[in-house]
Amino acid sequence: MNVTLRQLRAFIAVAEAQHFTRAGEQLQLSQSSVSTLVRELEENLALRLFDRHTRMLRLTQAGAELLPLARRAMADLDQVIGSANELSTLGRGRVSIASASLQAALWLPRFIRLYCDEYPGVKVNVYDLTEHEVIDKLRAGEVDFGLGSAAATQQDIARRPLMTDEFVAVMPADHPLARHAELAWRTLQDIPLIGPPPGNAVRVQLDEALAREGLSLTRQYEVALPLTILGMVEGRLGIAVMTSAMTRLAHMLGLVTRRVTEPVVRREISLLFHADRSLSPAAQNFRDLLLREARDQD
């Protein structure tokens, strides 16, 4: 059986017009083409759909029973086509992003606003997570892409660099070290610090970079969330080493940041993709927006 959409459309048009010529005008086909399509449908279904008389055309009982089913099938198809058109033209859709909490709070929001202003029918979902959770969600196919450090990538995760930041010391404005414009890592080596726990992607990246220089840091307090670290610094429990992305938030709390050198340690933030999955048109456009804006900031 090889029933085609053209045959079903011709059948519906003839049933509604009760005339082959008028149905042809509606479909912009010749009378003979419409007649052929209906005849082919009858042959495929092994059913007579119309009683044909010289001056009258009438649905058979089988044709009358088939008509509402054919209408429903065509309506469903039209809905599918309409939905596909909306998705391809970004009239609607969904974009899901898993991001390390810092980028989710301080970097992503303005780009979401830019995107939603241009495509108001597309819903953007953001999951603010730890870097390890970003990779897990991406690998499970629960999000379109993620934001995180390049060190968090694995073999099945592709990346596109977005930006870099560097590690800085964060402290109260009246801390003795705040008198210096810059600090050396060796200065911080003997000072108990506040920082993330072992296994944290940001800490791993910093500790590995310092280990290559024969340096190591001691954390007196180990907490997972950047905001908690800043709160403990503001509460005068110590100073912290964080990425420069936190500078704006640190200043809002009345804290100061100082560049740390010898060496300068930088971290790359990337847009992360599952290497074997394609993106929807909506997700592609959001990805392109982020990459374009990141290039413009260089």
N, C-alpha and C positions, 0 to 999 in steps of 0.2 A: 504494500500500500504506500502510495507516494502523494499524499494530500499536500497541496501547497497553499501558501497564504493568499496568492492571487486567486486561486479557485474559491477559497472561502469568502474573500471579499466580493467576488463576482456573484456567488450564491446569495449573499446577504443583500446586495444591491438589487438583484432581480426580484427577490422575494418582497422587498420593500416597494419597488417601483411597479411590480407585476407587469413588467415589459422589458424585453431585451434591449431595445433601442434606447429607452430612457435610462436604463441602467448603464448602458455604454456611455451615454453623455455624462452621467455622474462620475464614472470612472475614467473618462477621457479615453475610451477604447471604442473600437468599432463594434457594431451589433454582432458580427460574425465571431469576433474575438471573445466576446462575453459568452456567446452561445457555446463556443468550443470549451471555454474554461468550465462552464457548468456541466457540460457533457463529460469532460474528463473527471470531474469530481464524482459524478454519478457512477462512472465506471470504476473509479478507485474504491468507492464505498459499496459497490454492488447494490445500489439503491436508486430507485426512481424518485427524484426530488420534486419534479413538476409534472403535472398533466398539461400537455400542450394541445391546444385546439386552434382552429384557424383564427378566431377572434378572441381567444381567452387563454390566459396562462394562470394556473392555479397550483398552489402547493399540495403535494400528496400528504398523507398522514405522516409518513417518514420525514418528509421535508419540514413539516410543521413542528415535529418533535426535535429535529436537528437545529432549527433556526435559533432558538434561545441559547443553545450550547455554542453555536458558531459565534453569535454576538458576544457572549461572555468571553470566549477565547480571544476574539479580536480586541475587546476592551482591555483584557489583561495584557495583550501584546502592546497595545498603544501606550498603556501605563509603563510597561518596561522600557519602551523606546523613549517616552517622555522623561522617565527617570534617568536613563542613560544620557540623554541630551543635557539635563540639568547637571548631572555629575561632570560631564565633559566640559561644560561651559562654566562650572563652579557656581551654578545657581543654588546648589545645596551640596552637602557632603560633610565629612568629618576628618579632622586631623588630630592625631594623638601623639603627644610628646612626653617622653620620660626625661627628666632633667635632674641633675644634681641640684640640691636645694638652693645653693647660692646663685646659680645661673637662673633658676626658676624665679627667684625673688628679685634679683637686681638687673637682669639682662633681658630676659624674655618678654616681660609685660609690654614694653613699648612696641615690639615687633608684632605681638599678637594684636595690639590695637591697630597698627598699620594694615595688617592683613584683613582683619574683620571689617574695617572701614571700607575696604575695596570689595570684599566678598562677604556681605552680611549673612548670606544663607548658609555659610559653612561654620560648623561648630568646632571650636578648638578645645581639646581636653589636655590639661597639663597634670602630670604626676610628679610631684617634688619628692625625690627619693635620695638615698645614698647612691654612690657611684656603682656599687656592686648590684644594687637593686635595679638600676637603669639597664645594665647589661642583661639581667635576668628577664626583665619585661620585654626587652627587645628580642631576645632569643626566643621567648615564648610566643612572639607574634602579637602581643597585646598592645603594642604601640607602633607607629610608623617609623619613628626614629628617636634618637636620644641625644642628649648633650652631656659630655663628660670629658675627662682627661684622656689623652692618647694612651696613657699607661694602662687604662682599663680595657683596651681592645683585646680581642682574641681572634682566632683564625677565622671564625665565621662572621665576624663583625668588621665591616668596612668603615672607613672614616674619611672625613673631609675637614681639614683644619679650618677653624673659625677665627681664633684669636689667641694671644698669649698674655699671661700675666706673670708676675714675679712675687717671690716671697718677701714679706716685710715684717718688721717687729711692730706690735701694737701695744701701747702702754698709756697710762694716765699722763696728762700734759705736764704734771709736776714731777714725774719720775726722773731720777738722776740721769738716766740714759737719754732722756728727751732733749738734753742740752746739745747732743750731737746731731749733725745733719745726716750722717750715715753711721752705720755700725758694721763691724766685722763679725763673721760667724764665730771667730775664736772668742770674742767678747761675750757671746751668748752661751758658749759651751759650758761654762761653769755656773750658769744661772738657772735655777729651776723654772720651768716654763709651764704654761697652760697650752694644751694641744689635743688633737684627736688621738684615739686609742690605737694600739698596734693593729695593722691590717687595713686601716683607713687608706684609701687610694692616694689622697693628698699627702699624708704622712709618709707613706712608702716612697713616693716620688722624691720628697725632700730628703729623707734619710739616706736613700741610695745615692743621691747626688753628693751629699756631704761625706758619705763613707768613702767615695772615690778621692776625696781630699784629705782623708784621715781624720775627719771631724765627726762628732756625735753630739746629740742634744739630750738633755734630761727633762722629762715632763713630770712636774709635781702633781698636776691635775690632768686627768685624761677624760675628756667628754666628747661626744660624737657630733653635736650640732654646733655650727659656727656661731649662732646667736648666743648659745650658752657660753661659749668661750669668751665672746665679747662681754657678756654680762659679768663673768667672773673677773675679767680685767677691769671693768668699770667698778666692780666691788672691791678692787685693790687686793685681789688674791694673787696677783703676779702679772707678768707680761706674757704675750703670746706671739707665736710666729704663724702668720696666716698669709693668704694670697692677697695681692693688691686689689682684687675685686671687692674686698671687704672695706676698702678705704672710706667710701662714702658713708656706709653705715657706722663705721667706727667714729667718724667725725660727728655724726649726728648724736652720738653718745658722749661727746666731749673728749674723746680719746685722740691720740696722735699716732701717726705711723712713721716709721723710719726705714729707709732703704737699707738692706743688709747686703754687703758685698764680700768679696774675697772668698768664694766667687759669688757672682750674681746667679741665683737659681731661678729659672723660669719654668713655667708650666704651660703646656699647650692644651687649649680647649677645642674639642672637635665635635662635628656633627657625626653621629654614629648611625650606621645602617646595618640591617641584616643583609649579608652579601647575596643571598639567594632569593630575596623577595622584592617584587616591584612595588612602586608607590602609586597610589591613586592620583588622579589629576590634582585634587585639592592638596594632598601632601607634597606633590612635586612643586607646586607653586609656593607653598610655604618654605620648603627647602631652598628654592631659588632665591626667595626674599632674604633668608638668613645669610646665604652665601654672598649675595650681592651687597648687603649692608655691611657684612664683615670686610669685604674687599674695600668698600668705600671708607672704612675706618682706619685702614692701614696707612 
